Amino acid sequence: MGTERVGELASRETEEQTAERTLQALRKELDEINAEILRWLSRRAEVVLEIGRLKLRQGINRFDPVREKEMLDRLAAMNPGPFDDTTIRHIFKTIFAASLQLQKKEEEASLLVSRKRHPEDTVVEVGPVRIGAGVPAVVAGPCSVESYEQTRAVAEALREEGLTLLRGGAFKPRTSPYDFQGLGFDGLKILREVADEFGLKVVSEILAPEDLEMALPYIDVVQIGARNMQNFALLKAAGHIDRPVLLKRGLSATIEEFKYAAEYILAHGNPNVILCERGIRTFERATRNTLDISAVPILKAETHLPVCVDVTHAAGRRDILLPLAKAALAAGADALMIEVHPQPEVALSDAQQQVNIPEFRAWLGEIRRMFGAVV
Ligand SMILES: O=C(O)C(=O)C[C@]1(C(=O)O)C=C[C@@H](O)C=C1
């Protein structure tokens, strides 16, 4: 190789080495800039959280599009380039969205229902039954209280099975005003009388805040139904009573809305709330509603409240109540609810979904075989 060629190679090598060194230096500068941006982003996030706390205290909406637009316009006006305004707007919009998420996460963690705020499981005591303490509870009874005899027949079966929680609808929220509306206070009296005869506890729905106080002598657990999940007057009134509340998830409610509904009750002073997943409305027509089984572990993880699954309303048909109940318990549910009627075929409401007493006993036997004791 001639000396000229050697010299050429040597100078190319130095050129490459210089470029490599420059690249290293520029990357080092970028690393420092990144660290600086991160520091400022974190500082910004702290300020955003502080604003979030202030807004929460004052009941102001987290999302403020006017403020966001002002900031974006100002940033675009002072943009020195080389990024164009659209890119700058896009980057800052992403920062605002992340900031909103941060505020939301902190707010959720501060909710009374949140497991982050209250890590231990809440156990709701109804007489001898401790819902949420590990042994699955079963709430069973007719859709509607129709007569003393009908209610008594179911109550007797519950007692024979060693169960305690008797459900029965006295005030019925029906889609049509012409359908059976329930026996009202007469129904509650039947429930109380029968429950006392067999040493049971009554779970029954109340529709209106003004009925709550008068209903309390007859009811051990006040049910707030799916259609009333966002009846805020009722939720607030239920917060003021000294009785556990079984709150059903609304037909089209998200898990977040469900949690906020429960928050109303806790925020008004009543910590004894049982969340009840009862199926949500979807396009599927093979079942009356779609049992949102994933709500069970999510509610268990995000809240400290016991979770019940109403298999009857989720299914709307009696042939799949057993697999749904197994799925619910396997997913972590603390309680099951099922409708039982001595003669479902002549029931005044929901005839196609209630089971008769022998079917109920068989269902219960299978649950016990798979999951052990129930209360
Ligand atoms: O300024 C506020 O009110 C904030 O909550 C902060 C912030 C932001 O990140 O700048 C976050 C969300 C709002 O939509 C608007 C602005």
The ligand as a Tripos MOL2 file, in Angstrom:
@<TRIPOS>MOLECULE
LIG
   16    16     1     0     0
SMALL
NO_CHARGES

@<TRIPOS>ATOM
      1 O1        -55.3340   24.4410   35.4550 O.co2     1 LIG1
      2 C1        -56.0610   23.5510   35.8540 C.2       1 LIG1
      3 O2        -57.2170   23.7570   36.2430 O.co2     1 LIG1
      4 C2        -55.5770   22.1460   35.8820 C.2       1 LIG1
      5 O3        -56.2670   21.2860   36.3900 O.2       1 LIG1
      6 C3        -54.2930   21.8140   35.2240 C.3       1 LIG1
      7 C4        -54.4490   21.3380   33.8000 C.3       1 LIG1
      8 C5        -53.0340   21.2620   33.2000 C.2       1 LIG1
      9 O4        -52.4880   20.1700   33.0790 O.co2     1 LIG1
     10 O5        -52.5070   22.3330   32.8790 O.co2     1 LIG1
     11 C6        -55.0750   19.9910   33.8110 C.2       1 LIG1
     12 C7        -56.3680   19.7600   33.4240 C.2       1 LIG1
     13 C8        -57.2680   20.8050   32.9900 C.3       1 LIG1
     14 O6        -58.0830   20.4010   31.9230 O.3       1 LIG1
     15 C9        -56.5640   22.0480   32.6630 C.2       1 LIG1
     16 C10       -55.2750   22.2790   33.0250 C.2       1 LIG1
@<TRIPOS>BOND
     1     1     2 2
     2     2     3 1
     3     2     4 1
     4     4     5 2
     5     4     6 1
     6     6     7 1
     7     7     8 1
     8     7    11 1
     9     7    16 1
    10     8     9 2
    11     8    10 1
    12    11    12 2
    13    12    13 1
    14    13    14 1
    15    13    15 1
    16    15    16 2
@<TRIPOS>SUBSTRUCTURE
     1 LIG1         1 GROUP 0 **** ****
